[in-house]
């Protein structure tokens, strides 16, 4: 390949194709629209799921389940994972978990579950804790720090009920 061949065949300002300009253009008469029919008329454009009038696949496949768009995304880490990844006396935060590759995906809250055993003294910071996780962390001599941003349900549990006069 030569240096002067690099741009060969590349046209920067190519003219647009002018359709409907007579038989000599190769795009005359029906101008690539075929004969009559819906697509030949002015102002018609097909929907992305249009399949020639047949019931589209999108509508043929049954709907399954429910996706709550307002649900809180919760990342889960087990006590056994903390035992495996952290040394005694270390501080476990959402940032340190991401650095160790435990809570990689995007999430709004972090929850620590009690699956596995813990023998090391750790200071664990998270939004939520299961009761068994709290028990195991404190039994190993560690500390539990609840981060702000609890769900409305948990916030209601923590606040005392207001009395009406």
Secondary structure, DSSP 4 states (H G I P E B T S, - for coil): --GGGTTTT--SSPPPP--SS-GGGSS-TTTTS-SSSGGGSTT----TT-BTTBPPHHHHSPP-S---TTPPPEEEEEHHHHHHH--TT-EE-HHHHHHTTSS-S--SEEEEE--S---S--EEEESEE-HHHHHHHHHTT-EEEEPS---HHHHHHHSPPPPP-
